[in-house]
């Protein structure tokens, strides 16, 4: 009888943490973080990243539709703007004022890799992570689930995401990705968005090449009305050189 009680108590504890039912934990995660409570957002954040041993401290503003188009402005603290970026159905365009040059690529993810931006995924995925809804990064099913430091780690054989670590309540604390440069992302300092969904205030990304990026969310506001097209435009000053990257070598657009 004593043995039966011990087994039953152990089973209850495991059930509360979701360890005996990883499918329930993963289902809860997908239910919460594959759905958006808004159609658009405006967010401000600080970004510190290191690449090739050199550190950079910047601030950024991200706004637009969660399904695109999206705009991102990056500046050196309170100094000049470093880059103006737009992502839409045609791909990604990045304009660098100091170079007076705009680069475009039909694949937002590939553009990020070529341009050396500090996040190894698209603006759409970044906006989703900030907003707590990123269906493009969430596989429909997992291949394995193992207990890891009090959490559950789910792995996937295929796709851009190789693993996701969740708490027993289905809250993501780490996401790992494969690709040209494998990466690992930690999400922490969660806050309630008012609807019960927890959103990270801190997103840290580490790549196997040694690059690091730390994003701290300063503010985020969600919108239900469509953004005006004018607010999402990316304008270029006269004399800007345009270079298309998705060709063999760089192609200057006349």
KOLLUM-234969 format. One line per field, with one value per residue (C-alpha): residue number from 1; residue in one letter; x, y, z. Coordinates in nm, 3 decimals, padded with zeros to 5 digits. Example, Ala and Ser with C-alpha at 12.3 -4.5 7.8 and 13.67 -1.06 7.14 Angstrom:
pos: [1;2]
code: [a;s]
x: [01.230;01.367]
y: [-00.450;-00.106]
z: [00.780;00.714]
END
This chain:
pos: [1;2;3;4;5;6;7;8;9;10;11;12;13;14;15;16;17;18;19;20;21;22;23;24;25;26;27;28;29;30;31;32;33;34;35;36;37;38;39;40;41;42;43;44;45;46;47;48;49;50;51;52;53;54;55;56;57;58;59;60;61;62;63;64;65;66;67;68;69;70;71;72;73;74;75;76;77;78;79;80;81;82;83;84;85;86;87;88;89;90;91;92;93;94;95;96;97;98;99;100;101;102;103;104;105;106;107;108;109;110;111;112;113;114;115;116;117;118;119;120;121;122;123;124;125;126;127;128;129;130;131;132;133;134;135;136;137;138;139;140;141;142;143;144;145;146;147;148;149;150;151;152;153;154;155;156;157;158;159;160;161;162;163;164;165;166;167;168;169;170;171;172;173;174;175;176;177;178;179;180;181;182;183;184;185;186;187;188;189;190;191;192;193;194;195;196;197;198;199;200;201;202;203;204;205;206;207;208;209;210;211;212;213;214;215;216;217;218;219;220;221;222;223;224;225;226;227;228;229;230;231;232;233;234;235;236;237;238;239;240;241;242;243;244;245;246;247;248;249;250;251;252;253;254]
code: [x;x;x;x;x;x;x;x;x;x;x;x;x;x;x;x;x;x;x;x;x;x;x;x;x;x;x;x;x;x;x;x;x;x;x;x;x;x;x;x;x;x;x;x;x;x;x;x;x;x;x;x;x;x;x;x;x;x;x;x;x;x;x;x;x;x;x;x;x;x;x;x;x;x;x;x;x;x;x;x;x;x;x;x;x;x;x;x;x;x;x;x;x;x;x;x;x;x;x;x;x;x;x;x;x;x;x;x;x;x;x;x;x;x;x;x;x;x;x;x;x;x;x;x;x;x;x;x;x;x;x;x;x;x;x;x;x;x;x;x;x;x;x;x;x;x;x;x;x;x;x;x;x;x;x;x;x;x;x;x;x;x;x;x;x;x;x;x;x;x;x;x;x;x;x;x;x;x;x;x;x;x;x;x;x;x;x;x;x;x;x;x;x;x;x;x;x;x;x;x;x;x;x;x;x;x;x;x;x;x;x;x;x;x;x;x;x;x;x;x;x;x;x;x;x;x;x;x;x;x;x;x;x;x;x;x;x;x;x;x;x;x;x;x;x;x;x;x;x;x;x;x;x;x]
x: [00.000;00.284;00.452;00.124;00.092;00.450;00.398;00.069;00.222;00.513;00.274;00.078;00.392;00.506;00.161;00.164;00.497;00.384;00.669;00.440;00.242;00.480;00.214;-00.009;00.272;00.355;-00.011;-00.046;00.259;00.128;-00.215;-00.070;00.228;00.106;-00.187;-00.168;-00.383;-00.326;-00.250;00.029;00.276;00.515;00.811;01.124;01.426;01.794;02.025;02.380;02.566;02.920;03.062;03.420;03.525;03.373;03.079;02.799;02.533;02.225;01.859;01.588;01.228;01.016;00.666;00.413;00.191;00.279;00.222;00.430;00.515;00.742;00.985;01.293;01.515;01.847;02.056;02.373;02.222;02.089;02.327;02.273;02.073;02.276;02.015;01.658;01.503;01.176;01.045;00.744;00.616;00.897;01.174;01.397;01.555;01.821;01.934;02.261;02.276;02.654;02.705;02.420;02.338;02.028;02.055;01.765;01.709;01.397;01.463;01.451;01.640;01.913;01.939;01.994;02.276;02.448;02.421;02.540;02.240;02.250;01.943;01.944;01.578;01.337;01.183;00.850;00.984;01.146;00.816;00.644;00.889;00.837;00.458;00.438;00.304;00.538;00.362;00.638;00.891;00.670;00.670;00.332;00.477;00.797;01.018;01.149;01.081;01.318;01.332;01.607;01.677;01.313;01.186;01.098;01.317;01.145;01.356;01.275;01.451;01.360;01.297;01.476;01.412;01.601;01.474;01.245;01.268;00.946;00.848;00.587;00.329;00.432;00.629;00.930;01.266;01.502;01.484;01.764;01.793;01.987;02.104;02.418;02.514;02.337;02.202;02.051;01.808;01.718;01.391;01.348;01.206;00.849;00.560;00.185;00.050;-00.285;-00.455;-00.271;00.000;00.357;00.593;00.974;01.142;01.484;01.587;01.948;02.083;02.410;02.552;02.809;03.033;03.065;02.831;02.601;02.298;02.101;01.767;01.587;01.231;01.161;00.804;00.555;00.209;-00.026;-00.267;-00.584;-00.627;-00.416;-00.114;-00.127;00.094;00.277;00.391;00.562;00.738;01.116;01.229;01.574;01.756;01.856;02.171;02.117;02.284;02.063;02.224;02.035;02.192;02.001;02.208;02.548;02.750;02.614;02.406;02.370;02.015;02.012]
y: [00.000;00.239;00.171;00.244;00.579;00.678;00.590;00.781;01.092;01.079;01.047;01.354;01.564;01.456;01.524;01.880;01.948;01.794;01.543;01.242;01.423;01.620;01.618;01.828;02.073;02.108;02.145;02.423;02.597;02.578;02.697;03.008;03.101;03.017;03.258;03.637;03.867;04.158;04.227;04.481;04.625;04.905;04.815;04.987;04.802;04.827;04.594;04.503;04.264;04.140;04.015;03.916;04.048;04.392;04.515;04.743;04.914;05.033;05.115;04.999;05.068;04.799;04.860;04.735;04.437;04.105;03.935;04.211;04.465;04.557;04.843;04.851;05.149;05.101;05.382;05.413;05.497;05.850;05.909;05.879;05.604;05.301;05.125;05.151;04.814;04.704;04.350;04.267;04.000;04.085;04.022;04.247;04.584;04.741;05.100;05.215;05.598;05.616;05.407;05.572;05.218;04.999;04.619;04.390;04.015;03.811;03.591;03.788;03.515;03.493;03.873;03.878;03.623;03.808;04.150;04.020;04.142;04.024;03.797;03.478;03.500;03.733;04.054;03.872;03.610;03.878;04.066;03.740;03.665;04.012;03.974;03.615;03.466;03.293;03.012;03.004;02.895;02.633;02.285;02.111;01.806;01.705;01.399;01.357;01.508;01.480;01.631;01.891;02.097;02.092;02.176;01.978;01.990;01.905;01.824;01.823;01.636;01.880;02.251;02.570;02.501;02.207;02.224;02.415;02.405;02.468;02.495;02.251;02.521;02.546;02.872;02.883;02.952;02.843;02.787;02.640;02.662;02.499;02.646;02.794;02.910;02.719;02.940;02.927;03.177;03.233;03.404;03.539;03.810;03.741;03.982;03.937;04.115;04.172;03.872;03.609;03.543;03.584;03.784;03.798;04.127;03.979;03.784;03.665;03.497;03.305;03.165;02.890;03.145;03.326;03.620;03.732;03.962;04.081;04.248;04.419;04.526;04.881;04.913;04.731;04.830;04.622;04.739;04.595;04.853;04.820;05.049;05.321;05.231;05.564;05.480;05.163;05.314;05.308;05.617;05.673;06.002;06.102;05.929;05.608;05.304;04.993;04.649;04.321;04.035;03.729;03.681;03.535;03.811;04.158;04.317;04.694;04.795;05.082]
z: [00.000;00.089;-00.246;-00.426;-00.247;-00.337;-00.702;-00.712;-00.555;-00.795;-01.083;-00.970;-00.946;-01.290;-01.431;-01.291;-01.456;-01.782;-01.790;-01.836;-02.103;-02.328;-02.598;-02.370;-02.299;-02.666;-02.757;-02.498;-02.643;-02.998;-02.890;-02.725;-02.941;-03.289;-03.254;-03.261;-03.050;-03.290;-03.656;-03.612;-03.364;-03.279;-03.060;-02.934;-02.800;-02.722;-02.907;-02.813;-03.036;-03.084;-03.411;-03.484;-03.145;-03.196;-02.986;-03.104;-02.894;-03.082;-03.045;-03.281;-03.375;-03.539;-03.669;-03.921;-03.993;-03.830;-04.166;-04.338;-04.454;-04.163;-04.109;-03.890;-03.811;-03.632;-03.490;-03.284;-02.947;-02.982;-03.272;-03.648;-03.813;-03.918;-04.130;-04.255;-04.344;-04.500;-04.540;-04.756;-04.994;-05.237;-04.986;-04.777;-04.857;-04.635;-04.687;-04.526;-04.515;-04.468;-04.783;-04.974;-05.086;-05.070;-05.086;-05.178;-05.171;-05.247;-04.939;-04.611;-04.424;-04.687;-04.693;-04.317;-04.355;-04.639;-04.475;-04.140;-03.940;-03.576;-03.597;-03.809;-03.908;-04.088;-03.952;-03.958;-03.719;-03.500;-03.481;-03.391;-03.111;-02.965;-03.000;-02.874;-03.197;-03.440;-03.630;-03.894;-03.631;-03.466;-03.623;-03.612;-03.440;-03.262;-03.295;-02.941;-02.598;-02.303;-01.955;-01.919;-01.605;-01.499;-01.848;-02.160;-02.469;-02.798;-03.103;-03.475;-03.755;-04.029;-04.076;-03.966;-03.595;-03.446;-03.087;-02.850;-02.470;-02.279;-01.915;-01.789;-01.862;-02.228;-02.205;-02.442;-02.278;-02.556;-02.932;-03.142;-03.519;-03.798;-04.124;-04.273;-03.921;-03.640;-03.360;-03.013;-02.865;-02.499;-02.403;-02.050;-01.821;-01.926;-01.873;-01.914;-02.223;-02.053;-02.211;-02.008;-02.266;-02.142;-02.364;-02.327;-02.238;-02.312;-02.622;-02.651;-02.965;-02.993;-03.318;-03.367;-03.539;-03.204;-03.270;-02.988;-02.983;-02.681;-02.740;-02.452;-02.523;-02.398;-02.523;-02.745;-02.854;-03.063;-03.330;-03.479;-03.756;-04.073;-04.096;-04.359;-04.655;-04.624;-04.270;-04.397;-04.698;-04.731;-04.918;-05.063;-05.114;-05.464;-05.582;-05.381;-05.538;-05.552;-05.542;-05.583;-05.388;-05.512;-05.826;-05.898;-05.744;-05.675;-05.947;-05.959;-06.046;-06.291]
END
